[in-house]
Amino acid sequence: MEKPKSSARQRQLARQSRQSRQPMAVRNSDAHPQKPFTGISLNILQKTECKHPTAIKFVSLALIVLILLIVVLNIFFSNRLPPNVFILDNAVGGMPLDEAISLLESTWAQDRTMTLSSETQEWIVSPTQLGIHLDAEASIAIAMDVGVAGIPFGVYVDPVISIDRDRMLQFLQYLSDEIYDPPVNARYEWRNNSTIGIPGQVGTELDVDATLNQIYQSLAEGPQFEFLLVTSTITPPSGNPEILLEEAEKFITAPFELSAYDPFSDRSFSFTATPETLGTWIEASESQLVAVQETLGEYIETVNHSSEVDLPENTYLDLTEVVQSVNRALSTRSNSAQIMLRSRPILYEVNSGDTGYGIARKAGIPFFLIEQENPDIDLSILSPGDVVTLPSRDVTLPIQVISNKRIIVDLETQTLAAYEDDELVFNWQISSGISEAPTSPGVYQILSHEPVASGSSYSLCGEAGCGQWELNWFMGIYEVVPGLVNGFHGAVLLPNGTFLGGNNVGTPYTLGCVMSRDDQARQLYEWANEGTIVEIISADYPPQSELARRVINF
């Protein structure tokens, strides 16, 4: 049976009836009183407790997301660098380790530079030049430990470097040569017809040890790419020009002559300079005037290359010898200085018919010296057009030259003539080397004195050994080979008790020496000083000096 629908009025009455049956609040003094405020507080607490589970859920969810993010990042960056990491201005965050290492090494080797500066100069160098090396792997290992510290603003990691002390010291010593500015002593000028003194100037040098320590200290504080070099000043030994001003004026105003002697042609060449030039040659030292190599060198360079100076071909003035000679003149207050004119090596083009020994005789240089100058050439096999280097002729004059004495030997006429101060002193017949062991022509000098010397040859050798010759009044003049010397001598006593050539002269008898009669050999021995020039001429080697030309015209 269908239940009848209730009207709205009926539903309202029913609700009122239920409400009327609920008990009413009664105030009772014996019971706990009702507290409306507490009821309200409980309602609020009930509402808060209702919201708290949502907050817990939110925080828990955030923690879970963060943990998952860390796990994901850890998995992603397990073989990569953490994000936002920078080394040497390179963004290496997130890069694979091997790529990051390669990038750092490339940057260090190719792009990174270091600046070294003094007060007046600056050098840009690579770290490797300075001995500073990057440990890329160690740098990356440190970067791996930063974790997420680079999020969000980035983190910079200092590179790990090492120092090669020896390499750094070597480079600083190289720089010390670049930086070195020598002190300048007081100098002089000829100006307005008077000598003017110019005060000296301090010099500069690099303090290598102090610079090395400073670089070490700077790098200990962290990566540095600019370093200040430590320099110190050098006080000149003599900075006051007034002390030697009077002496300087005497040198500048007095005529000064520099002469160069050519021992081959027996000629001297003289050079003078104006007061203006002479003033630039000198400076003050602690106790006397000395030559200034730089300015004197400019003058000598001009002389050596001047077409107006009539120097023999392939000759020159040696600057070191000029400076030494001028210093001697200054110390003795002399108005002149003397030096030797030096010869340069030359190139010889082989002609048809030339042999190594033939070239040696034409050049006036012992064969073994030409061999030494041409170690890559077999002088026994020469062809026209080959080029042979001939050493400087100075090799035949190893000791100080005596310029006022000269001995001339003519191999063609077997004669000897001796001159002192251009005057003939001796003139006699000699015997030179036989064709199998000829005397070498050239310009030589007396090298030694031995009253009695020993000699030998293969022809004197037998089963009992090699016999010895005794040579009276021996004076060495040149080496045939190292250790074997040819020279002048008198009578030669052979092992059999006889004399070489029957004690006669005028025909080649010797094995390369120049033999005189015994009494004449003694005269020559006692007259000739070590250093006396000996000019040996032949058909292969024409006269070099005017005195030798006189001998030919006898």
Sequence and secondary structure as in RCSB ss.txt:
>XXXX:A:sequence
MEKPKSSARQRQLARQSRQSRQPMAVRNSDAHPQKPFTGISLNILQKTECKHPTAIKFVSLALIVLILLIVVLNI
FFSNRLPPNVFILDNAVGGMPLDEAISLLESTWAQDRTMTLSSETQEWIVSPTQLGIHLDAEASIAIAMDVGVAG
IPFGVYVDPVISIDRDRMLQFLQYLSDEIYDPPVNARYEWRNNSTIGIPGQVGTELDVDATLNQIYQSLAEGPQF
EFLLVTSTITPPSGNPEILLEEAEKFITAPFELSAYDPFSDRSFSFTATPETLGTWIEASESQLVAVQETLGEYI
ETVNHSSEVDLPENTYLDLTEVVQSVNRALSTRSNSAQIMLRSRPILYEVNSGDTGYGIARKAGIPFFLIEQENP
DIDLSILSPGDVVTLPSRDVTLPIQVISNKRIIVDLETQTLAAYEDDELVFNWQISSGISEAPTSPGVYQILSHE
PVASGSSYSLCGEAGCGQWELNWFMGIYEVVPGLVNGFHGAVLLPNGTFLGGNNVGTPYTLGCVMSRDDQARQLY
EWANEGTIVEIISADYPPQSELARRVINF
>XXXX:A:secstr
       HHHHHHHHHHHHHTS      SSS    HHHHHHHHHHHHHHHHHHHHHHHHHHHHHHHHHHHHHHHH
HTTTB  TTEEETTEE TT BHHHHHHHHHHIIIII  EEEE SS EEEE HHHHTEEE HHHHHHHHHTTTTTT
TTT EE    EEE HHHHHHHHHHHHHHH B  B  EEEEETTEEEEE  B EEEE HHHHHHHHHHHHHTS   
EEE  EEEE  S   GGGGHHHHHHHHHS  EEEEEETTTTEEEEEE  HHHHHHHEEE SSSEEE HHHHHHHH
HHHHT TTS   TTEEE HHHHHHHHHHHHHHT SEEEEEEEE  EEEE  TT  HHHHHHHHTS HHHHHHH T
TS TTS  TT EEEE  GGGG  S  EEEEEEEEETTTTEEEEEETTEEEEEEE B B TTS    EEEE    E
EEEEE  GGGEETTEE  EEEEEEEEEEEEETTEEEEEES EE TTS BGGGG  SS  BSS EE  HHHHHHHH
HH  TTEEEEEE SSS   SHHHHHHHT 
